[in-house]
Amino acid sequence: MSEDYIKKFEEAKERIIRAENSKELEEIKREVLGKQGFLTQLLRSLGKLSQEEKVRLGRLANEWKETLEKLYEEKEKELKYKILKNKLYQEKIDITLPGRKKITGKIHPINQVIEEILSVFKEMGFQVVYGPELETDYYNFTALNIPEDHPVRESHDSFYIDKEHLLRTQTSPVQVRVMEKKKPPLRIVAPGKCYRRDMPDATHSPMFHQIEGLAVDTDITFAELKGVLTVFAHRLFGKDRKVYFIPSYFPFTEPSAEMYVECGVCKGEGCKACGYSGVLEILGCGMVHPQVFRVVNIDPEIYSGFAFGMGPDRIAMQIYGIDDIRLFYENDVRFLNQF
């Protein structure tokens, strides 16, 4: 037996015993017990020896192989246990620690109000529809009977993308789009974001929400408009809140009015939220202008209708008693967590 093989056997045992990780152990196994390992080479060399030497050295080589394989298995178990022990230590849970409160997501207060408003109108038979935020000048202004020289069409009031396109200033274009595709009777509400070049203050924001409403049928009157909106206001704010309709002007309705409710923050006494007037405008409304009907090929001699547009942001201020609209958009978690 070559002293070189005996030395390799002893070195192999020592290397297996001292292996520090599975990768190192596998490398040792490949070098010792693999096809190119020294034991395989020893067994191949037996063919040159006498029968007696073959038997003696073959038995010894097999004993070495069994010894090394047993050492390998024991070391493999030891390393796996070590890995498991470290993993269990790192992932241990101290059951004496107090539990961690899970922070769950919440619906934004404005979205809560929008859903509540829509649910009221859906119960009254209105269908919810949506339209694009990027609008054409035609749908946003012309089709709504807004004159070419009206100030709202100027760039200092609206966000234009190019000469023909702008970020919509209202959700009213949706009513035109709906009337183009569907014929009366119609009852729709259209929620969405709108954009105007307003300086941010307690009651204004350059991006805000609006819900447009439209009802078209034969024999619809202004009395029905007032009735629907009064029911809506009482459902949303409570029957004790006073409601006011004040004559106004909008190019796409005639006659027109603005609807006010008693300020929920100051209860009519006057505060920052209502401009110290005791009331707050929540929507504009009126009977659909005959010219708007003509644009969409609806005969104003047969059909009549009413339209309204409200700001959920200001309504949310009233419901939650908030005196500054900017709080909704500042993303202060301390504020939002209250809802």
C-alpha positions in Angstrom: 0.0 0.0 0.0 1.5 3.3 -1.1 2.1 5.7 1.8 0.6 8.4 -0.5 -2.8 6.7 -0.4 -2.7 6.4 3.4 -1.8 10.1 3.7 -4.7 11.0 1.4 -7.1 8.9 3.5 -6.1 10.6 6.7 -6.3 14.0 5.1 -9.8 13.3 3.7 -11.0 12.3 7.2 -9.6 15.5 8.7 -11.1 17.7 5.9 -14.6 16.1 6.4 -14.5 16.6 10.1 -13.4 20.3 9.7 -15.8 21.3 6.9 -17.7 24.4 7.8 -20.5 24.5 5.3 -22.4 22.2 2.9 -20.7 23.6 -0.2 -17.3 22.8 1.2 -18.4 19.3 2.2 -19.8 18.6 -1.3 -16.4 19.7 -2.8 -14.6 17.3 -0.5 -17.0 14.4 -1.4 -16.3 15.1 -5.1 -12.5 15.1 -4.7 -12.5 12.0 -2.4 -15.4 9.7 -3.4 -16.1 11.0 -6.9 -15.0 9.5 -10.3 -11.7 11.2 -10.1 -11.2 10.7 -6.3 -8.2 8.9 -4.9 -10.3 5.9 -3.8 -11.6 5.3 -7.3 -8.0 5.6 -8.6 -6.9 3.1 -6.0 -9.5 0.6 -7.0 -8.6 1.0 -10.6 -5.0 0.2 -9.9 -5.8 -3.2 -8.3 -6.0 -4.8 -11.7 -2.2 -4.8 -11.9 -1.7 -6.7 -8.6 -1.8 -10.4 -7.7 -5.0 -12.0 -6.6 -4.0 -12.1 -3.0 -3.1 -8.4 -3.1 -6.3 -7.5 -4.9 -8.4 -9.2 -2.1 -6.4 -7.5 0.7 -6.2 -4.0 -0.7 -9.8 -4.2 -2.1 -11.1 -5.0 1.3 -9.1 -2.1 2.8 -10.2 0.3 0.1 -13.9 -0.6 0.8 -13.3 -0.1 4.5 -11.9 3.3 3.8 -14.8 4.2 1.6 -17.3 3.1 4.3 -15.5 5.1 6.9 -15.4 8.3 4.7 -19.1 7.9 3.7 -20.1 7.5 7.3 -18.1 10.6 8.3 -19.7 12.5 5.4 -23.2 11.6 6.5 -22.6 12.5 10.1 -21.0 15.8 9.1 -23.9 16.5 6.7 -26.4 16.0 9.5 -24.4 18.2 11.8 -24.2 21.1 9.2 -28.0 20.8 8.5 -28.8 20.9 12.2 -26.5 24.0 12.6 -28.3 25.7 9.7 -31.7 24.9 11.2 -30.6 26.0 14.7 -29.4 29.4 13.3 -32.7 29.8 11.3 -34.8 29.1 14.3 -32.8 31.5 16.4 -33.1 34.3 13.9 -36.9 33.6 13.4 -37.8 33.1 17.0 -40.9 34.8 18.4 -41.0 36.2 21.8 -44.6 35.4 22.8 -44.3 37.7 25.9 -44.0 40.8 23.6 -47.2 42.9 23.1 -48.9 42.5 19.7 -48.3 44.9 16.9 -51.3 46.8 15.7 -51.9 46.4 12.0 -52.5 49.6 10.1 -55.2 49.1 7.6 -55.9 51.3 4.6 -58.9 53.6 4.6 -61.0 55.3 1.9 -60.2 59.0 1.5 -62.9 61.2 3.1 -63.7 62.8 -0.3 -64.2 59.4 -1.9 -66.4 58.4 1.0 -68.6 61.4 0.4 -68.7 60.8 -3.4 -69.9 57.2 -2.8 -72.5 58.4 -0.4 -73.8 61.1 -2.9 -73.9 58.5 -5.7 -75.8 56.1 -3.5 -78.5 58.7 -2.9 -79.0 59.4 -6.6 -78.8 55.8 -7.6 -81.7 55.2 -5.2 -83.6 57.9 -7.1 -83.1 56.1 -10.4 -79.9 57.9 -11.7 -77.3 55.9 -13.5 -73.6 56.6 -12.9 -71.5 57.4 -16.0 -67.9 58.6 -16.6 -66.1 60.8 -19.1 -62.6 61.7 -20.1 -60.6 64.2 -18.0 -58.8 65.4 -21.1 -61.5 67.2 -23.1 -62.0 69.0 -26.3 -62.9 72.6 -26.5 -66.1 71.6 -28.2 -67.4 69.4 -25.5 -66.1 71.5 -22.6 -67.4 74.8 -23.9 -69.1 75.0 -27.4 -71.6 72.2 -27.0 -72.6 73.7 -23.6 -73.6 77.0 -25.1 -70.6 78.9 -23.7 -69.8 81.9 -25.8 -66.5 82.3 -27.6 -65.6 85.4 -25.6 -66.5 83.9 -22.2 -63.7 84.5 -19.7 -63.7 80.9 -18.6 -62.3 79.9 -22.1 -59.2 81.9 -21.6 -55.9 80.3 -20.6 -55.7 82.2 -17.4 -58.8 80.2 -16.2 -58.3 76.8 -17.8 -55.4 74.3 -18.3 -54.9 74.0 -22.1 -52.8 71.2 -23.6 -53.1 72.7 -27.0 -55.6 74.9 -28.9 -58.2 72.1 -29.1 -57.6 70.2 -25.9 -57.7 71.1 -22.2 -58.1 69.5 -18.8 -61.9 69.6 -18.3 -63.1 72.5 -16.1 -66.3 70.6 -15.2 -68.0 67.2 -15.6 -70.8 68.9 -17.7 -69.3 67.6 -21.0 -70.4 64.1 -19.9 -74.0 65.1 -20.3 -73.4 66.1 -23.9 -71.6 62.9 -24.7 -74.4 60.8 -23.1 -77.2 62.7 -25.0 -75.3 62.2 -28.3 -75.5 58.4 -27.8 -78.7 57.9 -25.9 -82.2 59.3 -26.3 -84.6 60.3 -23.5 -85.7 59.4 -20.9 -82.3 59.9 -19.2 -81.2 60.2 -15.6 -77.4 60.2 -15.0 -74.8 61.4 -12.5 -71.2 61.8 -13.6 -68.5 62.0 -11.0 -64.9 62.9 -11.7 -61.9 65.2 -11.3 -61.9 68.8 -12.7 -59.2 71.4 -13.2 -59.2 75.2 -13.1 -56.5 77.8 -12.6 -57.7 78.7 -9.1 -55.4 80.0 -6.4 -55.6 77.5 -3.5 -57.4 78.9 -0.4 -59.8 77.6 2.2 -62.5 76.9 -0.4 -60.7 76.6 -3.7 -58.2 74.2 -5.3 -56.8 73.9 -8.9 -57.8 70.2 -8.9 -61.2 69.4 -7.4 -64.1 66.9 -7.8 -67.5 67.4 -9.3 -70.6 65.4 -9.8 -72.7 66.4 -12.7 -76.4 65.4 -12.8 -78.8 65.3 -15.7 -82.5 64.3 -16.1 -84.3 64.5 -19.5 -87.9 63.5 -20.2 -91.2 65.0 -21.2 -92.8 67.5 -18.9 -89.8 67.8 -16.4 -90.2 71.1 -14.4 -88.1 73.3 -12.2 -90.2 72.1 -9.3 -89.0 68.6 -9.9 -85.4 69.9 -9.9 -85.9 71.6 -6.5 -87.6 68.5 -5.1 -84.8 66.1 -6.2 -82.1 68.3 -4.8 -83.9 69.1 -1.6 -84.4 65.4 -0.9 -80.7 64.8 -1.7 -79.6 67.6 0.7 -81.7 66.3 3.5 -80.5 62.8 3.0 -76.9 63.9 3.1 -76.9 66.6 5.8 -80.1 65.9 7.8 -83.6 67.3 7.6 -82.8 70.1 10.0 -80.4 71.8 7.6 -81.9 74.7 5.8 -81.7 74.8 2.0 -81.7 77.9 -0.3 -82.1 78.3 -4.0 -80.9 81.7 -5.3 -81.3 82.8 -9.0 -78.1 82.6 -11.0 -76.8 82.3 -14.5 -75.1 79.5 -16.4 -74.9 79.4 -20.2 -76.1 75.8 -20.4 -79.2 76.2 -18.2 -82.2 78.6 -18.2 -83.5 79.4 -15.7 -80.5 78.8 -13.4 -80.0 78.8 -9.7 -77.3 78.1 -7.0 -78.2 75.9 -4.1 -76.9 76.8 -0.7 -77.1 74.9 2.6 -76.7 76.2 6.1 -73.1 76.0 7.1 -72.5 72.9 9.1 -69.3 74.3 10.7 -70.8 77.4 12.3 -74.5 76.4 12.1 -75.3 79.7 10.3 -73.3 82.0 12.5 -70.6 82.7 10.0 -67.0 81.3 9.9 -63.9 80.9 7.7 -65.5 77.9 5.9 -68.5 79.8 4.7 -66.8 83.2 4.2 -68.7 84.4 7.3 -72.0 84.3 5.5 -73.6 81.4 7.4 -74.3 79.5 4.2 -72.2 77.5 1.7 -72.9 77.0 -2.0 -72.8 73.3 -2.8 -74.1 73.2 -6.4 -75.3 75.1 -9.4 -78.4 73.9 -11.3 -81.1 74.8 -13.8 -83.3 73.7 -16.7 -81.3 72.4 -19.7 -80.9 75.2 -22.2 -82.8 74.5 -25.5 -79.6 75.2 -27.5 -77.9 72.3 -25.7 -80.7 70.0 -26.7 -80.4 71.2 -30.3 -76.7 70.4 -30.4 -77.4 66.8 -29.5 -80.5 66.5 -31.8 -83.1 66.4 -29.0 -86.2 68.4 -29.7 -86.7 71.0 -27.0 -90.4 71.3 -28.0 -90.9 67.7 -26.8 -88.4 67.2 -24.1 -87.2 69.2 -21.1 -84.7 68.5 -18.5 -82.6 69.7 -15.6 -78.9 69.6 -14.8 -76.8 70.3 -11.7 -73.2 70.2 -10.8 -71.9 69.9 -7.3 -68.5 69.9 -5.5 -68.0 66.8 -3.2 -65.0 68.5 -1.7 -67.1 71.3 -0.3 -69.8 68.9 0.7 -67.2 66.9 2.6 -66.2 70.0 4.4 -69.8 70.5 5.6 -70.3 66.9 6.6 -67.0 66.6 8.6 -66.9 70.2 9.9 -63.7 71.1 8.1 -62.9 74.8 7.5 -60.1 74.4 4.9 -60.3 72.4 1.7 -56.5 72.2 1.4 -56.4 69.7 4.3 -57.9 67.0 2.0 -54.9 67.3 -0.4 -51.9 67.7 2.0 -51.8 64.0 2.8 -51.2 64.6 6.5 -51.7 61.1 8.0 -52.7 62.7 11.3 -55.6 64.3 9.5 -56.6 61.4 7.3 -56.5 58.9 10.2 -59.5 60.7 11.7 -61.7 59.3 8.9 
